[in-house]
């Protein structure tokens, strides 16, 4: 499985990575801020819900989305490879 660098991604995937990293950072920032503002040590349910949503978004973009894109690309490349091999085999049979 070939890994793509950030520079090789198209605009849509770059935007997805940037937004999920921002959501991840903001979710954790709000959670830490919830511990530091009065009453100290207590985090409101709404902050934990926001953290959960940011983690879910990050996992869906980086985990599921990128994984399925990679599977589709590998499948397409496999089909193209098989078609090339069949064409080569048919060319060899015609020349004999």
Secondary structure, 3 states (H helix, E strand, C coil): CCCCCHHHCCHHHHHHHHHHHHHHHHHHHHHHHHHHCCCCCCCCHHHHHHHHHHHHHHHHHHHHHHHHHHHHHHHHHHHHHHHHHHHHHHHHHHHC
